[in-house]
Amino acid sequence: MAASGCLGTAVPNSPTVVSGSAE
């Protein structure tokens, strides 16, 4: 959650864990 959209995703910084884990 430290980085909102580490991969620069369009999703909010809430599911950062999913985005970072997926990408």
C-alpha positions, 0 to 999 in steps of 0.5 A, spaced: 500 500 500 506 504 500 506 505 493 499 507 489 499 503 483 506 500 483 505 498 476 501 504 474 495 500 474 488 504 473 485 501 479 485 505 486 491 504 491 486 500 495 488 493 491 495 495 491 497 488 494 493 484 488 496 489 483 503 488 485 502 481 486 499 480 479 504 484 475 
